[in-house]
Amino acid sequence: MERREYGNTGMQVSTLGFGGAEIGQNVSKEDVATLLNSALDAGLNIIDTAECYGDSETLIGEVLSHRRDDYYLFTKCGHAAGIEGPNWDAKVLEQTIDRSLKRLKTDYVDVIHLHSCSEEVLRQGAVIEVLQRAKQAGKTRFIGYSGDTKDALYAIETGAFDSLETSLNIADQEAIELTLPEARKRNMGVIAKRPIANAAWTHETLPEKDYSYVYWKRLKELDYAFLKDTDVQKAVETALRFTLSTEGVDTAIVGTSKPNRWQQNADLVSQGALPQDVYEEIRMHWKKVARPDWTGQI
């Protein structure tokens, strides 16, 4: 699998990484072990999770701690499930970072991201200082920001972060003009999350409370021709390659709980970047149809 330089970090990352949200809910340890070990064997070297993703950190620690040198490990802090106190309180953040390391069975992670922290909180400075202290203490090699819209732009402009994790896909393109150029200027590593828009177009309908509903609704209006292909995997391939073809994106994290899905995703991107005319056609269609309130989705 292709690898790319991750900003100024010195890490060479696989173009596909694993997003740990889905394994945090009712997935067996055996399935997680099969999924993650086979992904590492096939060339994946990024695993991204968060302290609020249910059992995700614990499962990753249990099934992969013996292979800690085989992958880069990213986690997030800021939604302190199970710890009393405000999410952005400095002491609470410090506790969640220590808890994450314990769950993951490691002395350090490669990146800790602040998880969807608002500009208002960022401006107060304390949350950034917590991550900086964690870096000084060797608990993380680098610090990052995970989020979207003007909150992400402000985080980038502080110059404090080494890494940006942001939403980018065929139904979510605000970052391409708003934040990616600024991140590139600062040579930050960039992760695209939700890179296939949760495959929302594959559903006939979705309830408004569903995690994928916003993308489903947008895609109904966008009505991309390639999504009408009867071969769903071909449409997924185009969507995923679009995200990875965007300048400034180093890796895209795909979440799944199905043990055989990783290799399928790897096969989809084996052809590399989309042809430039196909990429530009998707971009131009977005610019024509997208509404001003179609901002990046957390």
WOLINUR-V927510 format. One record per backbone hydrogen bond with DSSP energy under -1.0 kcal/mol. CO is the residue of the C=O (numbers start at 1). NH is the residue of the N-H. E is the energy in kcal/mol with one decimal. If there is no record, write none. Layout:
CO	NH	E
CO	NH	E
This chain:
2	15	-2.0
4	13	-2.8
5	7	-1.3
6	9	-1.9
11	6	-2.7
13	4	-2.7
15	252	-2.2
17	254	-2.5
18	48	-3.1
21	24	-1.4
22	25	-1.2
24	55	-1.9
28	32	-2.2
29	33	-2.5
30	34	-2.2
31	35	-2.7
32	36	-2.8
33	37	-2.1
34	38	-1.9
35	39	-1.7
36	40	-2.4
37	41	-2.2
38	42	-1.4
39	44	-2.2
40	43	-1.3
45	72	-3.6
46	18	-2.7
47	74	-2.9
48	20	-3.2
50	53	-1.6
52	54	-1.0
53	56	-2.5
55	59	-2.7
56	60	-2.5
57	61	-2.5
58	62	-2.2
59	63	-2.3
60	64	-2.1
61	65	-1.3
64	67	-2.4
65	68	-1.2
67	70	-2.9
72	47	-2.4
73	110	-2.6
73	111	-1.3
74	49	-2.0
75	113	-2.5
76	51	-1.8
77	115	-2.7
79	81	-2.6
80	83	-2.0
86	89	-1.5
89	93	-2.6
90	94	-2.3
91	95	-2.1
92	96	-2.4
93	97	-2.3
94	98	-2.1
95	99	-2.4
96	100	-2.6
97	101	-2.1
98	102	-1.9
99	103	-2.8
100	104	-2.8
101	106	-2.0
109	141	-1.7
110	142	-1.2
111	75	-2.1
112	144	-2.8
113	77	-2.3
114	146	-3.0
118	122	-2.5
119	123	-2.6
122	125	-1.4
125	129	-1.9
126	130	-1.9
127	131	-1.6
128	132	-2.4
129	133	-2.4
130	134	-2.0
131	135	-2.2
132	136	-2.4
133	137	-2.0
134	139	-2.5
135	138	-1.4
139	109	-2.0
142	112	-1.6
143	162	-3.1
144	114	-2.4
145	165	-2.4
146	116	-3.5
148	152	-1.5
149	153	-1.7
150	154	-2.4
151	155	-2.2
152	156	-2.5
153	157	-2.3
154	158	-1.2
156	159	-1.5
162	189	-2.4
163	145	-2.3
164	191	-3.0
165	147	-2.4
166	193	-2.6
169	172	-1.7
172	169	-1.8
173	176	-1.1
174	177	-1.1
174	178	-2.4
175	179	-1.0
175	180	-2.8
179	183	-2.5
180	184	-2.6
181	185	-1.9
182	186	-1.2
183	188	-2.4
184	187	-1.5
187	8	-1.1
189	164	-2.7
190	250	-2.0
190	251	-1.4
191	166	-2.5
192	253	-2.1
193	168	-1.7
194	197	-1.8
196	199	-2.5
197	200	-1.9
199	202	-1.7
200	203	-1.5
207	210	-1.9
210	213	-1.7
212	216	-2.5
213	217	-2.9
214	218	-2.2
215	219	-2.9
216	220	-1.5
217	221	-1.3
218	222	-2.7
219	223	-2.6
225	228	-1.8
226	229	-1.1
230	232	-1.1
231	235	-1.4
232	236	-2.4
233	237	-2.4
234	238	-2.1
235	239	-2.4
236	240	-2.8
237	241	-2.8
238	242	-2.0
239	243	-1.7
240	244	-2.1
241	245	-1.3
243	246	-1.2
246	249	-2.0
251	192	-2.7
252	17	-2.8
254	19	-1.5
258	261	-1.9
260	264	-1.0
261	265	-2.3
262	266	-2.5
263	267	-2.3
264	268	-1.6
265	269	-1.2
267	270	-1.1
269	272	-1.9
275	279	-2.3
276	280	-2.7
277	281	-1.8
278	282	-1.8
279	283	-2.1
280	284	-2.9
281	285	-2.1
282	286	-2.2
283	287	-2.4
284	288	-1.8
285	289	-2.1
286	290	-3.2
291	294	-2.0
293	295	-2.0
